[in-house]
Amino acid sequence: MRTLRTALLTAATAGLAVTALAQVPAAAAPAPAPVQPKFLSAGQLPASTTPWTAGPVRQGVPAEGSVCTAGIAPAAGTRHRDFRTELDTGARQTTTVATTTARAKTLAAELRSALETCLDRLKEQDPGLEGEAFHHGRVDIEEGAHVYSIDTSYPEVGSTDIGLYSVGRDGRAVTVVEWGQLGELDGAPLEGFKKTTRTAVAKLY
């Protein structure tokens, strides 16, 4: 009888242990790392007479800020990549992941406003500067993108520069693409830049 009682007690104890283990909640699995937006590659920039070279993707805002949009995007959540060719042509993509979709909408609006008022601000800083600025419309991709150009010149020295810009958004991610070289709008690859803008927004996620 003692042996039977001992066996029953052992079985009961084991059953309680199993029950206790079953009631212990499993450790929560670590949250997956957030997916970072993707960047353009060198081959996705507008065609150039010499090949594009892509720099590394860097954290934060560029050390040398963009003329029109410097100081708008926060350093937190922002990354950027510079591109160059062997000629006087360069480009940059800057992408910010906002904490909410509402903040992303606000950031995109602020960046667009900065581009739309950029030439006037540049002329205020340098009265000798002349130029024209245009909005080249919306690119229908994700939440949309808008393309701009700013053509500047210094008549006294005969220099001209053309810059193409775009602001696009996909959810909480806002990306700005910039392209610039010596010359005028007539010689700029506007259609190629629109295609690059579409690719940039489509690649984010």
C-alpha positions as a Python dict, from the first residue, in 0.01 Angstrom:
ca = {
    (1, 'M'): (0, 0, 0),
    (2, 'R'): (286, 235, 88),
    (3, 'T'): (441, 174, -254),
    (4, 'L'): (111, 248, -430),
    (5, 'R'): (60, 567, -224),
    (6, 'T'): (413, 683, -309),
    (7, 'A'): (357, 619, -680),
    (8, 'L'): (29, 811, -676),
    (9, 'L'): (191, 1102, -492),
    (10, 'T'): (477, 1111, -743),
    (11, 'A'): (234, 1110, -1035),
    (12, 'A'): (27, 1386, -878),
    (13, 'T'): (337, 1596, -817),
    (14, 'A'): (448, 1549, -1178),
    (15, 'G'): (102, 1649, -1297),
    (16, 'L'): (113, 1968, -1093),
    (17, 'A'): (456, 2049, -1235),
    (18, 'V'): (331, 2005, -1591),
    (19, 'T'): (29, 2220, -1516),
    (20, 'A'): (249, 2490, -1365),
    (21, 'L'): (478, 2488, -1668),
    (22, 'A'): (180, 2511, -1899),
    (23, 'Q'): (62, 2822, -1712),
    (24, 'V'): (396, 3005, -1746),
    (25, 'P'): (362, 3241, -2045),
    (26, 'A'): (611, 3186, -2324),
    (27, 'A'): (878, 3454, -2356),
    (28, 'A'): (774, 3714, -2612),
    (29, 'A'): (964, 3685, -2937),
    (30, 'P'): (1182, 3990, -3011),
    (31, 'A'): (1014, 4242, -3239),
    (32, 'P'): (1150, 4229, -3593),
    (33, 'A'): (1367, 4521, -3697),
    (34, 'P'): (1173, 4781, -3897),
    (35, 'V'): (1222, 4760, -4272),
    (36, 'Q'): (1436, 5048, -4394),
    (37, 'P'): (1337, 5223, -4717),
    (38, 'K'): (1553, 5135, -5017),
    (39, 'F'): (1759, 5388, -5213),
    (40, 'L'): (1819, 5449, -5581),
    (41, 'S'): (2114, 5278, -5745),
    (42, 'A'): (2355, 5457, -5979),
    (43, 'G'): (2193, 5296, -6283),
    (44, 'Q'): (1854, 5445, -6193),
    (45, 'L'): (1965, 5806, -6230),
    (46, 'P'): (1889, 5995, -6554),
    (47, 'A'): (2122, 5902, -6841),
    (48, 'S'): (2452, 6089, -6844),
    (49, 'T'): (2745, 6109, -7086),
    (50, 'T'): (2967, 5955, -6818),
    (51, 'P'): (2861, 5680, -6572),
    (52, 'W'): (2709, 5760, -6236),
    (53, 'T'): (2885, 5654, -5918),
    (54, 'A'): (2679, 5596, -5603),
    (55, 'G'): (2816, 5677, -5260),
    (56, 'P'): (2723, 5484, -4947),
    (57, 'V'): (2390, 5535, -4772),
    (58, 'R'): (2467, 5751, -4469),
    (59, 'Q'): (2272, 5816, -4151),
    (60, 'G'): (2131, 6159, -4077),
    (61, 'V'): (2096, 6470, -4290),
    (62, 'P'): (2382, 6566, -4526),
    (63, 'A'): (2667, 6759, -4367),
    (64, 'E'): (2642, 7005, -4654),
    (65, 'G'): (2273, 7074, -4671),
    (66, 'S'): (2078, 7114, -4990),
    (67, 'V'): (2036, 7478, -5092),
    (68, 'C'): (1656, 7474, -5099),
    (69, 'T'): (1559, 7225, -4828),
    (70, 'A'): (1835, 7247, -4565),
    (71, 'G'): (1709, 7240, -4207),
    (72, 'I'): (1364, 7098, -4280),
    (73, 'A'): (1403, 6721, -4242),
    (74, 'P'): (1497, 6602, -3890),
    (75, 'A'): (1823, 6413, -3842),
    (76, 'A'): (1640, 6133, -3661),
    (77, 'G'): (1494, 5889, -3908),
    (78, 'T'): (1681, 6042, -4203),
    (79, 'R'): (1938, 5882, -4435),
    (80, 'H'): (2093, 6009, -4757),
    (81, 'R'): (2300, 5901, -5055),
    (82, 'D'): (2509, 6113, -5292),
    (83, 'F'): (2579, 6039, -5658),
    (84, 'R'): (2830, 6189, -5901),
    (85, 'T'): (2963, 6164, -6253),
    (86, 'E'): (3301, 6255, -6402),
    (87, 'L'): (3149, 6579, -6532),
    (88, 'D'): (2990, 6865, -6338),
    (89, 'T'): (2677, 6665, -6261),
    (90, 'G'): (2566, 6545, -5920),
    (91, 'A'): (2260, 6406, -5747),
    (92, 'R'): (2134, 6321, -5401),
    (93, 'Q'): (1851, 6125, -5244),
    (94, 'T'): (1742, 6202, -4888),
    (95, 'T'): (1478, 5988, -4718),
    (96, 'T'): (1308, 6044, -4384),
    (97, 'V'): (1084, 5797, -4201),
    (98, 'A'): (849, 6003, -3985),
    (99, 'T'): (702, 5871, -3661),
    (100, 'T'): (347, 5893, -3799),
    (101, 'T'): (179, 5923, -4136),
    (102, 'A'): (44, 6264, -4035),
    (103, 'R'): (396, 6392, -3968),
    (104, 'A'): (512, 6249, -4300),
    (105, 'K'): (236, 6443, -4478),
    (106, 'T'): (341, 6761, -4299),
    (107, 'L'): (708, 6707, -4383),
    (108, 'A'): (630, 6648, -4751),
    (109, 'A'): (423, 6968, -4761),
    (110, 'E'): (702, 7168, -4595),
    (111, 'L'): (960, 7035, -4842),
    (112, 'R'): (739, 7120, -5138),
    (113, 'S'): (684, 7471, -5003),
    (114, 'A'): (1059, 7516, -4960),
    (115, 'L'): (1119, 7422, -5323),
    (116, 'E'): (839, 7647, -5448),
    (117, 'T'): (985, 7949, -5265),
    (118, 'C'): (1353, 7862, -5309),
    (119, 'L'): (1437, 8088, -5603),
    (120, 'D'): (1282, 8394, -5437),
    (121, 'R'): (1484, 8328, -5123),
    (122, 'L'): (1805, 8285, -5324),
    (123, 'K'): (1744, 8615, -5503),
    (124, 'E'): (1694, 8790, -5170),
    (125, 'Q'): (2031, 8659, -5053),
    (126, 'D'): (2205, 8744, -5383),
    (127, 'P'): (2051, 9034, -5581),
    (128, 'G'): (2277, 8957, -5878),
    (129, 'L'): (2115, 8619, -5930),
    (130, 'E'): (1859, 8563, -6204),
    (131, 'G'): (1652, 8257, -6281),
    (132, 'E'): (1327, 8075, -6341),
    (133, 'A'): (1149, 7809, -6139),
    (134, 'F'): (876, 7570, -6253),
    (135, 'H'): (651, 7303, -6108),
    (136, 'H'): (646, 7017, -6360),
    (137, 'G'): (347, 6839, -6215),
    (138, 'R'): (265, 6531, -6014),
    (139, 'V'): (400, 6180, -6065),
    (140, 'D'): (133, 5924, -5980),
    (141, 'I'): (314, 5672, -5761),
    (142, 'E'): (212, 5562, -5408),
    (143, 'E'): (99, 5879, -5224),
    (144, 'G'): (235, 6091, -5506),
    (145, 'A'): (545, 6291, -5597),
    (146, 'H'): (598, 6640, -5739),
    (147, 'V'): (876, 6757, -5971),
    (148, 'Y'): (1035, 7102, -5984),
    (149, 'S'): (1315, 7280, -6169),
    (150, 'I'): (1518, 7585, -6072),
    (151, 'D'): (1728, 7748, -6344),
    (152, 'T'): (1975, 8012, -6217),
    (153, 'S'): (2236, 8234, -6379),
    (154, 'Y'): (2484, 8510, -6306),
    (155, 'P'): (2479, 8735, -6616),
    (156, 'E'): (2791, 8922, -6507),
    (157, 'V'): (3005, 8608, -6526),
    (158, 'G'): (2797, 8410, -6776),
    (159, 'S'): (2746, 8101, -6557),
    (160, 'T'): (2423, 7902, -6556),
    (161, 'D'): (2305, 7614, -6339),
    (162, 'I'): (2001, 7391, -6361),
    (163, 'G'): (1859, 7186, -6076),
    (164, 'L'): (1579, 6929, -6082),
    (165, 'Y'): (1403, 6835, -5760),
    (166, 'S'): (1125, 6605, -5649),
    (167, 'V'): (940, 6524, -5326),
    (168, 'G'): (754, 6194, -5293),
    (169, 'R'): (588, 5996, -5015),
    (170, 'D'): (497, 5636, -4942),
    (171, 'G'): (323, 5604, -4605),
    (172, 'R'): (557, 5738, -4336),
    (173, 'A'): (856, 5765, -4573),
    (174, 'V'): (930, 6093, -4752),
    (175, 'T'): (1205, 6109, -5012),
    (176, 'V'): (1368, 6403, -5189),
    (177, 'V'): (1566, 6353, -5509),
    (178, 'E'): (1795, 6630, -5638),
    (179, 'W'): (1988, 6652, -5964),
    (180, 'G'): (2207, 6938, -6082),
    (181, 'Q'): (2462, 7041, -6343),
    (182, 'L'): (2597, 7339, -6532),
    (183, 'G'): (2362, 7447, -6807),
    (184, 'E'): (1997, 7532, -6864),
    (185, 'L'): (1663, 7356, -6841),
    (186, 'D'): (1660, 7284, -7216),
    (187, 'G'): (1958, 7055, -7166),
    (188, 'A'): (1829, 6880, -6854),
    (189, 'P'): (1684, 6526, -6869),
    (190, 'L'): (1343, 6622, -6733),
    (191, 'E'): (1160, 6310, -6851),
    (192, 'G'): (1444, 6090, -6726),
    (193, 'F'): (1427, 6264, -6390),
    (194, 'K'): (1052, 6199, -6366),
    (195, 'K'): (1124, 5832, -6429),
    (196, 'T'): (1393, 5839, -6158),
    (197, 'T'): (1144, 5999, -5919),
    (198, 'R'): (887, 5728, -5989),
    (199, 'T'): (1152, 5461, -5924),
    (200, 'A'): (1270, 5630, -5604),
    (201, 'V'): (921, 5634, -5449),
    (202, 'A'): (835, 5283, -5572),
    (203, 'K'): (1156, 5144, -5415),
    (204, 'L'): (1094, 5287, -5069),
    (205, 'Y'): (893, 4981, -4958),
}
